[in-house]
Amino acid sequence: MRIAIDAMGGDHAPKSTVEGALAAAKEWSDIELILVGRKEELEPLLKEAPANITLHHAEEVIEAEDEPTRAVKRKKDASMVVAGRLVHDGLADAMISAGNTGALMTTGLFVVGRMEGIKRPALAPMIPTLDGRGVLALDLGANMDSKPEYLAQFAVMGSIYRRKVHGLENPRVGLLNVGTEPGKGNELTKAAYPLLEGLPINFVGNVEARDVLTGACDVLVCDGFAGNILLKSLEGTASALFSLLKQEFTKSLKNKLAAAVLMPSMRGLKQMMDYKAHGGAPLLGLGGLVLKAHGSSDGEAFMNAVRQAREAVKAKLNDSIAEEISREQVGQ
């Protein structure tokens, strides 16, 4: 089971990527990790690396400020592009990168390639929920404009992912909307609703944004524009809430004493909302497995991204998606 890691992508690369790879390689002996990047920077960090870590040299790096399409086309020897090429050529079963999101989407489309029958790939991160199950939301940024048939394919891919990777027997699929009634929404959601009803999935209808965190569904389907706004709103709200709590807890001695009592519970709450536990967001619908790790991922987050990739490869996720899309003729 070979997993390529863009070792130069991310805010703390290559230190964080190597730390995560070392921990993962020691934890799972059934994987081979291919660290793609500049050997002169990676080799000093790998002096005591286990045998299931190898290096693949790539001279260039796609930076956060690079224009995605131009960077992928011009930087042929960038670590992200080379990792994508390893997946395309069958030399790796999956790839992970915490680099430029737009460039990774472009790499997925033009280097790895789309899965046959899939109209558009979807970025599918996990959003934490109060019941601890989480919700897989797609698409949260790969496609700003979508068609009803795209949403139908997102629903099928998301449902299969939660079954295969997370072990949910009959995941509930919801459609992000402004109301729960079937006739609500814009032209896109109105047209998508009957398509989702006709699919062999557990479709539970429309879900409002205010109900996402309470666990109204296991898979949330939306277009990339609305989905990305939802994600950024949730991230901003969580960040602002913790900042306000910190201010309140330090205002007076009484508040500081209360904070000392509540701190274990607050840490648990913060951990539940932490992206590190989820590892990465898959780009579903590509010919190979591609995972987007958070840009500020540390070693722990990268290790969890490897775990996620390993589980998806073991479950033959892509084969299952391709088979279901073909058999049901979803979106075709």
N, C-alpha and C positions, 0 to 999 in steps of 0.2 A: 504494500500500500504506500504509494509515493506521493508526498505532498510538497509542492514547491512553495517557498516563502519568499516574497519580495522583501529581502532583508534590509533594504535601504529606504523603505516607505514608512512614514509615520513621524510624529514629532520627536520621538526619543530613539529613533533608529540610528545605528544598528544595535545599540546596547540592549534595548528592550526586546527586539526580535530574536536576538541570540539567546537571551535569558529564557524567553518563552520556549524556544526550540530545544534548549538543553533540558529544561524541566520535562517537556513533552516526550523527548527521546528516551529519557530515563524511565518515564512512567509507562510508556507503551512500546514494547519491543517489536510489535508487528507492523510498525511504520518506518519508512525511510523519509527523512526530512532533507529536502534539497534547498540550501540557503543560496539565494541568487543575489549577487552584488559584487562589490569590489573586494577582491581577495585580500588586498593589502590592509583593508580596514577590518575584515572579518576574521582572518587567521589569528591575530593576537587575542581575540575573545574566545577562541575555540581550542585552547591549548590542551584541555582535558575532555574533549568532546567524545561521546560514545561513538561506536562504529556505525550506528544508523543515522549519522548526520554527514552529509557531503556538501561540498561547495561547488557552485557553478558560477564562473566569473561573468560579470556584466559591468561594463565600464561606466555607463551613463546612469543618471538618476532623473526621474521626473519630479520636479519640485512642486510644492503646493500652489505656487502662483503661476505655473505654466498653463497655457491654454490647452485643454485636453486633447482635442483632435490633432492639432498641430504637433503637440509633443509626442503623441503616439506615432505619428507618421514620420517625424524627423529623427526621433531618438530610437532608432532601431535596436540599439544595444543597451536600452534602459532596463534596469532590473525588473520592473513591472512587465514590460513587453516580453522580455526573455522568459519570465515565468509563465506568461500566457502562452507563449510558443511551445513550451514544454508540455503544457496540457493539450494543446491542439495536436501536437505530434505524437501524443500517446506516451510520452516519457514521464508524465506525472498524472496522477488521478485527480488532483485538485490543486488549487493555488489560493494563497492568502496574501492580502496586502492591506496595509493601513495608510497607503499613500493617497494621492489626489483622487477623490471619488469620481469626478468626471472622466479622468484619464482611465480609471479602472473600468468604467462602463464602456468606454471606447475600446479598450483592450479586449473586453469581453465580446463585444460585437464584431470587431474587425480582425482580431487575432485568434481568439478561441472559437468564435463563430456561434451563430444561433442554432438551437436545437431544431430539427426538421419539424415543421408544422406550427412552430411558435411564432406569433406575429411580433411580439415585443418581450424582452426579458424584464423582470421586475426586481427591484431592490426590496428585500424582505427582512427588516430587523424585528427583533422581539421587543415588545413594549411590556414592562412589568405591570402586573395587575394586583389588586388587593387580595385576591384569593390565592396568589402564588403561582397560578398556572401560566400567566403571561398570555399575550396575544401576538400572533405573527401577523404583521401588517404589511400589505403589499398592494400597490406600489408606493414607496415613500420617496421617490425622487428620480427614478430612471427615465420616466416618460411624463413630460409636462402636459402633453395632450394625449388622450386615450379614446378608444372607441369601445362600444359595448362588448364586442367579441374579445377585446384585450382583457377586460375585467372578468369575463367568463374563464379565460385561460388562467388568469391570476388565481381565481377561486379554486380551480382544480389543482394547480401547482402547490398552493398554500395548504390545501387539505392533505395532499400526499406527503408534503414535508412534515406536517405535524404527526401524521400517522407513522411514517418511517423513522424519523429522527427523534421525535419526542414520545412516541409510543401511545399516543391518544387513539383510542379505538374508533371513535366516531366524532371527529372534531366539528364543532359548530362554526359555520361560516356566515358572517354578517357583511352587509353592504353599508359603508359609511354614508350617512344621509342626514338631512336636516329634520327628519321626522320618521317615526316608525311605520306609518301607513304606507302601503304599497304604491300609492299614487304620488307620493312626495318626491321632491327633488328637481334636478334640472333634466335636460333632455338625455344626458348620458346615463344617469342613474335610473330614469324611467324606462329606458330601452334595455338596460342591463338586467333589471329585476326579473323579467320573465325568462331571460336566458339562464340566470342562476337557478331559478325554480326548476328548470328542466334538466339540470345536471345531476349526475349520480353522487351528490354530496349532501351533507346535512345543513341545508340552507335555512337559517333562522330569520331571514328578513332584514329590514333596515335597522341600523344601529346608529344612534346619535353619539356625537363626540363625547358628551358628558357621561355616557355609560361605558366608555371603552375601558377605563381603569377599574371598573367594578366587575369585570369579567363577563360581559354580556355575550362574548363569542370567543372562540379560540383562533379564528382566522378573520382578519378584517380586510375587506377588499375596497380599493379606492383608486382614483387616478393619482399620478405622481405629484400633481400640483396641490390638490387638497391634502394628500397624505403627508407631504413634506411640511405644509403649514401646521398640520396636526402634531407632527413629531416635534417641530421647533417650539410650538406653543407649550407642549408638555415639558420639554427640557427646560424652557425658560421659567415656567411656573415652579417646577421643582427646585431650580437653582435659587429663585427669588424667595421661596418659602424657607429654605434652609438658612439663607442670609438673614431673613427677618427673625427667625428663631434664635440665631446666634446673637443678634443685636439685643433681643429681649432678655436672653439669659445672662447677659453681661451688664445689664443696666444697674443692678443693685446687689447688695450682699444676699438678700433674700432670694432673688432670682438665681444667683450663682449657686446657692445651696440647693434650690429646686433642680437646677441643671445637673448637679452632681448625682442626684437621685435618679433623674430621668435618662442620664447619659447612656446606660446600656440599651435601653429601649430605642433611643434615638439612633444609636449606631446600627441597630438591627433594621430600622426603617431605612436608613441611608443605604445600607448594604442591599436591601431588597430592590432599591431603585438604581443600583449601580450597573452600568453597562459591562463592567469587567466580568461579571458572572456569566454573561451570554456569549462573550467572545467575538462574534461577528455577525454580519448580515449577509445571507447568501444572495447572489444574483441568480434568480431562478429563470430557467428557459434558455440557458446556454448549452452548447455542445459538451462542455466540461464543467465541473464544479468550481465556482469562483466565490470566495468569501471576502467581504469588505470588513476589516477590523476598524475600530474607532481610531481616529487620527492620534489621539493621546494615549493609546494603549500602552500599558506597561507589560512586564514579563508575564504576570498572571493572566492578563487579558489575552495575550498571544497563545499561552498554553491552552486556554479555554477555546480559542479559535481552532487550534489543532484538534482538540477533542471533538468539536462540532464537525469539522471536516472528516475526521476519522469515522464518526458515527454515520454520516451521510454516505460515505463511500461504502462502508460495510453493509448499509441498508440498500445499496444499489438505487439510490434516489433518482438519478437521471434516467436510468432504464425504466423505472416505474412511471415517471412523468411522461416520457416519450410514448410508452405503451398506452397509457390512459388517454392522452391527447389524440393519438392515432385511432384508437378503438372507438371513442365517442365522437370523433370528428369535431372536437370543441373549437369554436371560433374559425372553422374552415368552410 
